[in-house]
Amino acid sequence: MPMHHDVRASNVDLKRLGVVLAVAHEREFQDFASLLLLEKLGPRTLQSLALVVEMIHGTPTRFSDPARFSFALGGKDGHPFPVPLKTYDETIDVMRRSLAAAQVGDTDKIDGLRRLDRFVQAVERSKAPSANFSETVARERQISDSLDGATAGSRLARSRRATQQLSLF
């Protein structure tokens, strides 16, 4: 890991990040979400899931640039962008529903997540998308408010945490 805290382009394999962004946002790959059997899955959540399932199903050789995974759900300190709480909650919900379905023998959703990982790897082998780091970070920061983007010190994060803690009583 680098000695600096912020995420920089030099810390990320831009081809691998580009593949995930292409799968999630480019027109030719948008219909793949329907193959996952996941309802109402938007491109931003697909981007997060693609990075999350890579951590679950990926091979050790795919972890040479761990900073790339900060593009799944941002960072509580705002690096490379604030945590998009709507996407965060939706990603957790998809994973929770998939695991719950698998526990009762319905493995379609878990298989769909495996297929997503294999699909991303196949795109990486056959295509050559590369992420523009500055544009990607700028875009995430631009849409941050619409996704309830929050940092550990932001007012939204504090009020949300307080609400969750109070609801325990």
QUIJOWO-V943001 format. One record per residue. PSI is psi in radians with two decimals (NA if undefined). D_LAST is the distance of its C-alpha to the last C-alpha in whole Angstrom. Layout:
psi=[PSI & PSI]
d_last=[D_LAST & D_LAST]
//
This chain:
psi=[2.54 & 2.84 & -0.28 & 2.75 & -0.71 & 2.73 & 2.18 & 2.79 & -0.62 & -0.26 & -0.09 & 2.41 & 1.77 & -0.43 & -0.83 & -0.73 & -0.70 & -0.65 & -0.83 & -0.75 & -0.68 & -0.81 & -0.69 & -0.59 & -0.33 & 2.52 & -0.78 & -0.28 & -0.07 & -0.55 & -0.17 & -0.52 & -0.61 & -0.49 & -0.36 & -0.19 & 0.58 & 2.11 & 2.56 & 0.78 & 1.97 & 2.93 & -0.63 & -0.69 & -0.66 & -0.69 & -0.82 & -0.79 & -0.68 & -0.69 & -0.64 & -0.81 & -0.45 & -0.66 & -0.59 & -0.81 & -0.17 & 2.79 & 2.74 & -0.52 & -0.24 & 0.06 & 0.44 & -0.32 & 1.32 & -0.36 & -0.46 & -0.59 & -0.26 & -0.25 & -0.08 & -0.95 & 0.46 & -2.76 & 2.52 & -0.30 & 0.02 & 0.05 & 2.24 & -0.17 & 2.84 & 2.66 & 2.13 & 1.66 & -0.62 & -0.79 & -0.70 & -0.90 & -0.72 & -0.70 & -0.79 & -0.72 & -0.75 & -0.81 & -0.75 & -0.81 & -0.66 & -0.77 & -0.69 & -0.73 & -0.69 & -0.58 & -0.47 & 0.29 & -0.07 & 1.67 & 0.09 & -0.74 & -0.72 & -0.75 & -0.65 & -0.70 & -0.65 & -0.73 & -0.64 & -0.79 & -0.79 & -0.66 & -0.79 & -0.74 & -0.65 & -0.70 & -0.71 & -0.69 & -0.63 & -0.32 & 3.01 & 0.81 & 2.57 & 2.35 & 2.44 & 1.82 & -0.89 & -0.75 & -0.69 & -0.81 & -0.74 & -0.74 & -0.80 & -0.70 & -0.63 & -0.70 & 0.03 & -0.83 & -0.67 & -0.32 & 0.32 & 0.74 & 2.35 & 2.64 & 2.94 & -0.54 & -0.03 & 2.69 & -0.70 & -0.77 & -0.74 & -0.77 & -0.64 & -0.77 & -0.74 & -0.73 & -0.77 & -0.70 & -0.71 & -0.57 & -0.19 & -0.36 & NA]
d_last=[41 & 42 & 42 & 40 & 37 & 37 & 38 & 42 & 44 & 46 & 43 & 43 & 45 & 46 & 47 & 44 & 42 & 45 & 45 & 41 & 41 & 44 & 43 & 40 & 41 & 45 & 47 & 48 & 45 & 43 & 44 & 43 & 39 & 40 & 41 & 38 & 37 & 34 & 33 & 33 & 33 & 34 & 36 & 34 & 31 & 35 & 35 & 32 & 33 & 36 & 35 & 32 & 35 & 37 & 35 & 34 & 38 & 40 & 43 & 43 & 45 & 43 & 41 & 44 & 42 & 38 & 37 & 38 & 35 & 33 & 34 & 32 & 29 & 30 & 29 & 26 & 28 & 30 & 33 & 35 & 33 & 29 & 26 & 27 & 23 & 24 & 27 & 24 & 22 & 25 & 27 & 24 & 23 & 27 & 27 & 24 & 26 & 29 & 28 & 27 & 30 & 32 & 30 & 32 & 35 & 35 & 36 & 37 & 34 & 34 & 38 & 38 & 36 & 39 & 41 & 40 & 40 & 44 & 44 & 43 & 46 & 48 & 48 & 48 & 51 & 53 & 52 & 52 & 49 & 48 & 45 & 46 & 44 & 44 & 44 & 41 & 39 & 40 & 39 & 35 & 35 & 36 & 34 & 31 & 30 & 30 & 28 & 25 & 27 & 25 & 25 & 23 & 24 & 24 & 22 & 21 & 19 & 18 & 16 & 15 & 14 & 12 & 11 & 10 & 8 & 6 & 5 & 4 & 0]
//
